[in-house]
């Protein structure tokens, strides 16, 4: 059994594409792509839930390993691409975090602006409810008047 596995391994390692596919130079970056995919998926989510510390840690991590991917032999371009994409997506999340939590009200909006918009939306909803009730009452009155006319 050991001889069969050894022969299979030798056959895989003799083929350059299979050797690359079965190496950590491929599977390390391939599994690492989950981090930038998650960051890109979070672009549409509320910036209130972005962790500033985690975003800055992942940005520094990606910058460091972009450099590392070019320092190893052979150069690992897949790892570089993974960390390049992650660096860009984490930087974007960092800007969203800063805009939401750290920017003053009148420059880019941020949290205070979002809270103001929520209050305006609540006020608008209350006005719409009041108007809807008025229209409903008017409709009921007209319906009752029409019933009274028909019954006479």
LUMVEXNU-263274 format. One line per 8 residues: number of its first residue (from 1); their letters; for each residue y, z, x of N, C-alpha, C, CB. Coordinates in steps of 0.05 Angstrom, whole numbers, plus 5000, padded with zeros to 4 digits. Last residue first. Glycine has a CB too. Layout:
N
NUM	a	Y,Z,X,Y,Z,X,Y,Z,X,Y,Z,X  ...
***
This chain:
152
152	xxxxxxxx	6092,5022,3344,6109,5022,3320,6106,4998,3304,6138,5024,3328  6060,5012,3388,6049,5029,3368,6066,5029,3342,6047,5057,3378  6094,4982,3420,6070,4969,3410,6059,4986,3386,6049,4966,3432  6132,5020,3435,6140,4996,3420,6117,4982,3406,6154,4976,3438  6101,5056,3463,6114,5065,3439,6122,5041,3422,6138,5082,3446  6086,5024,3507,6065,5034,3488,6077,5042,3461,6050,5058,3501  6135,5017,3531,6121,4994,3520,6099,5002,3501,6109,4977,3544  6145,5070,3546,6164,5057,3527,6150,5032,3514,6190,5048,3541
144	xxxxxxxx	6104,5077,3582,6104,5093,3558,6123,5081,3537,6114,5121,3564  6121,5040,3621,6095,5037,3608,6094,5052,3582,6072,5046,3627  6169,5063,3637,6169,5037,3624,6143,5031,3609,6174,5015,3645  6148,5111,3659,6167,5112,3637,6167,5085,3622,6195,5118,3646  6117,5090,3701,6104,5105,3680,6122,5107,3655,6097,5133,3690  6158,5066,3732,6137,5050,3721,6123,5064,3698,6117,5042,3742  6186,5112,3747,6200,5091,3731,6179,5073,3718,6219,5075,3749  6147,5137,3778,6157,5150,3753,6171,5130,3735,6176,5173,3760
136	xxxxxxxx	6142,5100,3819,6119,5106,3802,6128,5119,3776,6099,5125,3817  6192,5104,3842,6183,5078,3830,6160,5083,3812,6176,5058,3852  6191,5157,3860,6211,5148,3840,6202,5122,3827,6238,5144,3854  6149,5154,3897,6146,5171,3873,6166,5163,3851,6150,5201,3880  6172,5120,3934,6148,5112,3920,6143,5128,3895,6124,5115,3939  6215,5152,3952,6220,5126,3938,6196,5117,3922,6229,5105,3958  6184,5192,3977,6203,5199,3955,6209,5174,3939,6229,5211,3966  6157,5163,4016,6142,5177,3996,6160,5183,3972,6131,5203,4007
128	xxxxxxxx	6201,5145,4046,6184,5125,4033,6167,5139,4011,6165,5112,4053  6220,5194,4066,6237,5177,4049,6220,5157,4033,6258,5162,4066  6175,5208,4097,6184,5225,4075,6202,5210,4055,6199,5250,4085  6175,5167,4134,6152,5171,4117,6160,5188,4092,6129,5184,4132  6223,5178,4161,6219,5152,4146,6196,5154,4127,6215,5130,4166  6209,5227,4184,6231,5225,4165,6229,5200,4148,6259,5226,4179  6168,5209,4218,6162,5229,4197,6184,5228,4176,6160,5257,4209  6197,5175,4251,6176,5164,4235,6168,5183,4213,6151,5159,4253
120	xxxxxxxx	6231,5212,4276,6243,5191,4259,6221,5179,4241,6256,5169,4276  6192,5241,4304,6209,5254,4283,6221,5234,4265,6231,5271,4297  6173,5201,4339,6155,5214,4319,6171,5227,4297,6137,5234,4333  6219,5192,4369,6208,5170,4352,6189,5181,4331,6194,5149,4369  6223,5241,4395,6244,5232,4377,6234,5211,4358,6269,5222,4393  6177,5237,4426,6179,5258,4406,6201,5252,4386,6185,5285,4419  6190,5194,4459,6167,5192,4441,6168,5213,4419,6141,5195,4457  6233,5217,4486,6238,5193,4469,6214,5190,4449,6241,5168,4486
112	xxxxxxxx	6207,5256,4515,6227,5264,4495,6233,5241,4476,6254,5272,4509  6173,5225,4548,6162,5243,4528,6183,5250,4507,6152,5269,4542  6207,5162,4557,6190,5184,4565,6181,5201,4542,6203,5201,4586  6261,5128,4574,6248,5140,4550,6232,5164,4558,6230,5120,4536  6286,5112,4619,6262,5096,4610,6249,5108,4585,6242,5096,4633  6339,5138,4612,6333,5116,4631,6309,5099,4622,6328,5128,4659  6348,5179,4576,6362,5154,4571,6356,5132,4592,6391,5158,4571  6315,5223,4594,6313,5212,4568,6325,5184,4566,6327,5230,4548
104	xxxxxxxx	6287,5217,4661,6306,5228,4641,6305,5212,4616,6334,5229,4653  6218,5220,4680,6243,5205,4677,6261,5218,4656,6237,5176,4670  6170,5249,4678,6191,5257,4698,6217,5242,4694,6181,5251,4725  6131,5232,4640,6136,5261,4644,6161,5267,4661,6112,5273,4658  6134,5175,4635,6130,5192,4612,6138,5221,4617,6100,5192,4604  6142,5155,4686,6160,5147,4664,6158,5166,4641,6154,5119,4655  6098,5178,4713,6125,5185,4720,6145,5178,4698,6134,5172,4746  6055,5152,4687,6057,5181,4687,6086,5190,4693,6038,5193,4708
96	xxxxxxxx	6066,5098,4700,6066,5107,4671,6069,5137,4669,6040,5097,4657  6059,5102,4755,6085,5095,4744,6087,5103,4715,6091,5065,4748  6004,5114,4755,6023,5133,4767,6051,5128,4757,6023,5131,4797  5982,5068,4734,5979,5092,4719,5999,5114,4729,5951,5103,4721  5995,5034,4777,6006,5029,4750,6005,5054,4733,5992,5006,4737  5963,5057,4816,5993,5057,4820,6006,5052,4793,6001,5035,4840  5913,5046,4795,5922,5074,4797,5952,5076,4801,5907,5089,4820  5913,4990,4800,5912,5002,4774,5920,5032,4774,5883,5000,4763
88	xxxxxxxx	5918,4984,4857,5938,4972,4838,5937,4986,4811,5933,4943,4835  5873,5011,4875,5899,5019,4884,5921,5009,4865,5904,5009,4912  5832,4980,4850,5836,5008,4842,5864,5019,4851,5814,5026,4855  5838,4932,4877,5842,4933,4848,5848,4962,4839,5818,4921,4833  5826,4952,4928,5852,4938,4923,5858,4939,4894,5851,4909,4934  5774,4970,4922,5796,4989,4927,5823,4977,4924,5793,5001,4955  5748,4920,4912,5746,4943,4894,5769,4963,4898,5719,4957,4898  5761,4891,4958,5770,4882,4932,5769,4905,4912,5753,4858,4923
80	xxxxxxxx	5734,4922,4998,5763,4919,4999,5774,4910,4972,5771,4898,5020  5682,4915,4981,5693,4942,4981,5724,4941,4982,5683,4959,5005  5679,4860,4992,5674,4870,4964,5686,4898,4961,5644,4870,4957  5685,4858,5047,5706,4847,5029,5703,4855,5000,5706,4816,5031  5673,4891,5099,5662,4892,5072,5684,4883,5053,5652,4921,5066  5656,4866,5163,5677,4873,5144,5666,4871,5116,5701,4854,5147  5595,4893,5192,5613,4871,5185,5634,4880,5164,5597,4847,5174  5638,4943,5213,5626,4917,5220,5599,4914,5206,5622,4915,5251
72	xxxxxxxx	5699,4971,5186,5670,4971,5192,5661,4943,5200,5655,4980,5166  5752,4961,5173,5746,4972,5200,5716,4971,5207,5757,5000,5202  5757,4945,5122,5762,4925,5142,5756,4934,5170,5792,4916,5140  5746,4992,5096,5729,4969,5090,5733,4946,5110,5734,4959,5061  5787,5026,5112,5760,5030,5122,5743,5005,5118,5747,5054,5109  5830,5007,5081,5831,5005,5110,5803,5007,5122,5849,5026,5122  5810,5021,5032,5817,4993,5037,5817,4988,5067,5844,4985,5024  5807,5076,5037,5782,5060,5039,5786,5030,5039,5764,5068,5016
64	xxxxxxxx	5861,5091,5032,5846,5098,5056,5821,5080,5059,5837,5127,5055  5874,5072,4981,5889,5062,5004,5873,5067,5030,5917,5075,5006  5839,5102,4950,5836,5073,4951,5850,5061,4975,5846,5061,4925  5859,5154,4960,5831,5148,4966,5828,5118,4969,5813,5159,4944  5911,5149,4938,5908,5154,4967,5879,5147,4976,5914,5184,4974  5896,5142,4884,5912,5122,4898,5909,5125,4928,5942,5125,4890  5868,5188,4873,5854,5163,4872,5870,5141,4886,5847,5155,4844  5911,5225,4877,5888,5228,4894,5872,5201,4896,5869,5250,4884
56	xxxxxxxx	5945,5208,4836,5954,5206,4864,5931,5208,4883,5975,5228,4869  5911,5218,4792,5920,5191,4797,5930,5188,4826,5943,5183,4778  5905,5273,4795,5881,5256,4798,5890,5227,4805,5864,5256,4773  5958,5289,4786,5944,5297,4811,5920,5278,4816,5934,5326,4809  5970,5269,4735,5985,5261,4758,5971,5266,4785,6012,5274,4759  5930,5246,4685,5932,5268,4705,5947,5258,4730,5904,5279,4712  5949,5224,4622,5946,5217,4650,5949,5242,4667,5966,5194,4658  5961,5235,4569,5936,5245,4579,5930,5237,4608,5914,5234,4562
48	xxxxxxxx	6008,5210,4557,6008,5240,4557,5983,5251,4570,6011,5250,4528  6003,5156,4551,6007,5167,4578,6008,5197,4580,6033,5156,4590  5952,5132,4510,5976,5148,4511,5980,5159,4539,5976,5170,4490  5922,5069,4531,5921,5096,4520,5948,5110,4524,5899,5113,4532  5921,5022,4557,5930,5021,4529,5931,5049,4517,5911,5004,4513  5901,5033,4607,5928,5023,4605,5939,5025,4577,5930,4995,4615  5848,5047,4611,5866,5068,4602,5895,5058,4600,5865,5091,4622  5823,5003,4633,5819,5008,4604,5838,5029,4594,5790,5018,4600
40	xxxxxxxx	5839,5011,4685,5849,4988,4671,5846,4992,4641,5836,4962,4680  5807,5056,4697,5837,5058,4699,5850,5035,4683,5846,5057,4728  5756,5035,4691,5765,5057,4674,5795,5059,4674,5752,5084,4682  5756,4998,4733,5752,4989,4705,5762,5010,4686,5722,4982,4701  5762,5031,4778,5785,5014,4770,5781,5003,4741,5788,4991,4789  5710,5058,4773,5736,5073,4774,5759,5054,4766,5741,5084,4802  5669,5021,4775,5673,5036,4750,5700,5050,4749,5652,5056,4746  5662,5002,4825,5680,4986,4808,5685,5000,4781,5669,4959,4803
32	xxxxxxxx	5623,5028,4852,5650,5040,4854,5669,5025,4835,5660,5038,4882  5579,4996,4848,5579,5020,4832,5607,5033,4831,5559,5040,4842  5597,4957,4885,5590,4949,4857,5590,4973,4839,5563,4935,4856  5603,4984,4934,5627,4975,4919,5621,4967,4890,5638,4951,4933  5546,4997,4940,5568,5017,4942,5592,5007,4926,5575,5023,4971  5518,4948,4938,5515,4967,4916,5536,4990,4917,5488,4979,4917  5534,4920,4986,5537,4909,4960,5538,4930,4938,5515,4889,4954  5525,4953,5028,5549,4937,5029,5555,4924,5002,5548,4916,5051
24	xxxxxxxx	5475,4972,5022,5496,4989,5011,5523,4975,5013,5498,5015,5027  5432,4916,5002,5445,4934,5021,5466,4952,5007,5457,4919,5044  5410,4875,4973,5395,4900,4974,5408,4921,4993,5367,4895,4983  5445,4833,4981,5442,4844,4954,5428,4871,4954,5427,4824,4936  5435,4822,5035,5462,4832,5027,5459,4846,5000,5483,4809,5026  5383,4804,5031,5389,4826,5049,5415,4839,5041,5389,4817,5078  5389,4760,4998,5374,4783,4988,5380,4808,5005,5344,4777,4988  5418,4728,5034,5430,4736,5009,5416,4760,4997,5429,4712,4989
16	xxxxxxxx	5383,4722,5080,5410,4734,5083,5422,4743,5056,5428,4714,5096  5317,4743,5087,5334,4725,5071,5362,4737,5070,5323,4720,5042  5293,4785,5112,5295,4759,5127,5313,4739,5113,5267,4747,5131  5290,4826,5076,5309,4829,5098,5312,4803,5114,5301,4851,5117  5247,4809,5044,5274,4812,5033,5295,4812,5055,5276,4838,5017  5205,4811,5082,5212,4786,5069,5240,4787,5057,5191,4779,5046  5205,4865,5095,5210,4846,5116,5218,4819,5104,5185,4842,5134  5191,4887,5045,5216,4893,5057,5224,4873,5078,5216,4922,5068
8	xxxxxxxx	5139,4866,5040,5160,4859,5020,5188,4864,5032,5155,4874,4994  5114,4892,5083,5116,4863,5083,5137,4853,5064,5089,4851,5076  5119,4945,5066,5131,4937,5091,5135,4907,5093,5115,4947,5115  5087,4943,5021,5116,4949,5018,5131,4941,5043,5120,4979,5013  5038,4932,5045,5049,4913,5026,5079,4918,5022,5034,4916,4999  5031,4978,5077,5033,4952,5090,5045,4931,5071,5005,4942,5100  5025,5016,5038,5048,5018,5056,5052,4991,5070,5044,5040,5077  4976,5000,5016,5000,5000,5000,5025,5000,5017,5000,5024,4981
***
